[in-house]
Amino acid sequence: MLCALMDGRAYTATELSTVADVGASTASSHLARLQAQHLIDCIPQGRHRYFRLANAQVAEALEKLMGLAATDRITLRSKTPQRLRFARTCYDHMAGALAVALHDRLCSKGWMNGEQYTLSTEGQQVLERLGVSMAPMTGQRKFACACLDWSERRPHLGGHLGARLLMAFEKKGWVVRQLDSRALHLTPTGKKALRAHFDLVFECAEHI
């Protein structure tokens, strides 16, 4: 159920019980415990109650735990759908091979410091031109940070910056969320944009 909530959406207890293949009473019991531990929030809406992850910190912890659980990379590669390995949501930011490649390119071009996770002046200007908001941050969440990717075993970009990067990519139509999973689809326009702005080439994303 927690893995299902990693796409950033809210689901009912019935939907989550179906995902977990458990009875409604079992799902309700687990959801109550998760809520008591402040790992999820409950959102009442009319006659229904929806559940979602409590915050980005919970999502980051889950991503790390999934990496620890998948100790055999060969087994992981054979069992994880290719579209999820290529690009998916990690709560409110991008994960997968695409996200790792973006993280590495930001660092290699000197646009982002890979240790302190701060942007250079050029990096900030580049991302602002691409529609990534640089408005002041609120709350205690980090501006940017490394989030260990469970399928690639390398960091992708998390924090406020990671979330805003995904928002910009979606607004421009470079990536599209899949309704039935956490997978992100890289559009033809997105492929051209990655080549033009980041020197990243993905000829056939579904086979990456």
N, C-alpha and C positions, 0 to 999 in steps of 0.2 A: 504494500500500500504506500509506503514511503517512497519507493522508486517511482510509482505512478504520479505522485505529487511533485516529483522533480521537474515536471514540465512547466511549473509555475501556475497551473490552473487549480481551480477548486472543484471538488467532486463530492457527491453524496455518499452516505455510508453504503447504500445499495450498490452504487457503481464500484466502490472500492472493494466491497465483498466479492463482486464478480471478478475483478482483477486478481484478487488474492485467492480465488476459488475456495472461499470459506463461507459458512453460513452467516446470515445477517446478525445473529446474536453474538457470534464470535467476533465479527468485524466491529460491532458496536463496543464490545468489551475492550478490544485492542485500541480503538480510537479514543475511548475514554481515558485509558492509561497514557496514551501519547499526549493527549491534551493536558492531563494532570502534570506531565513532565515538561510542559511548555514546548513540545516539539512541533505541535500543530495548533492551529486556531480553528474555531468553529464559527461559521458565519450564518446566522439565521436569516432566511429570506422567504417570507410568506409561510407556507406550511413546511417548507423544506429547510434542511440544515446542510450546509456545505463545509467541507474541510479543506484546508490548505496548509502548507508548511508555515511555521511561525515566522521565519525570517531567513535571510540569506546565509547566516552563520550555520543554521541547521543544514541547509543544502550543501554548503561547502564541506561540512563534516561527513555527510552521507557520501559525497563524491570520493572523499578520501577512504572511507570504509569500503566502498565498492572496489577501489583499487587494491586494498589489502586483501579482500576476499578472493580476488581473481589473481591468484599467485602464479598460475601457469599461462604464460602469454599465448602459447600455441593453442591451448584449449579455449582461451578467451577469443582468439581470432576465429576459431571454427564455429563458435556458438553465438557470437554477437552479430546481429544483422549488419550488413555492410553499410546500409544507409545511416545507421546509428553510429557506426565507427567513423563515418566521414563527417557528419555534422548533426548536432543535436542541441537541445537546450539543457543547461545545467542551472535549473531554477530560472534566473532572469538574464543569464548570459550564455554565450556560445561555448560548446565543447566539441570534442572530436578532432579528427585530423585537420580540418579547416581552421578551427580555433587555435590549435597548437601552431600551425603554420603562420597564422596572423601574429600570434604572440612573438614567435621567433623573428619575424620580419620587422616588427616594430623595434625590437632590440638591435638587430643587425644593421638597420638603417640609422641607428642612433636617435630615433624618435622617442624611445623609452629606455630608461635605466633598468636593466634586468635584475638589479639587486635592491634598489630602493623603490622601484616602481613609481618613478616620477617622470613626467614628460619634459622633453627639451622644448625650447621655444619653437623650433621647427616642427617638432612632433605635434605640439598643440595646434599650430597653424594648419598643418595638414589635416588633422582630424576635424577641426572646426570647418574647414572647407568642404569636408565630406558630410557635414551635418551632425557631427557628434557634439552634443551640448557640453560646454565647459562652465555652466552655471555653478554657483557655490553649492557645495555638498551639505547635506543635513544629516543629523544622527551620528552614531559612532562608527558606522561602517567605513572601511578603508576606501581611499580614493581609487586605488588599484592594488592588486595583489596576485600572487601566483596561486592557482587552483590546480592541484594535481589531477590530470586527466586519467580516469580509470582505464580507458581502453588504449591510450597512447603511452601511458606511464611517463608523461612529460607535462610541464605546466601549460595551461591555457590562462587567459586573462580573466580575472574575477574582479570583485569590487564594483564601485559605482561606474568606473570607466568601462568595464566589461559589459555591464548592463546597458549603458548608453550606446556602446558600439553596436550591440544587437538591435537596439531601437532604431538606430540610424540605418542599418542594413535592411531592416524590415520596411521602414518608411520608404526607402528607395526601391524596394522590390527586388533586392539582391538575394535575399533568402526568404523562404515562405515556410511557415510552420505547417507540419502535417497534423491533421485533426485526430488521427488514430494513434499517435505515438509522440515521443520527444524529438523525432527526426526533423531536421531542417533541410529543405530542398534548395540547392543553389541554382538559381535561374540563369538562363543564357545571358541576361543583362548583368547578373552578378559575376559570372565568369569573366566577362569583358572588363568589368570594373576592377576585379582583383588583379587582372593582368596590367591594367592601365595605372592603377594607383599603388599597388603593392608588389608588382613584378611577380605575382603568383599565378601559376598556370595549372588549371585543373581541366584537362581535356574531356574527361568522362567521369564526373563526380561519383556516379553510382558504383564505379569499379575501384575507387580509391580505397 
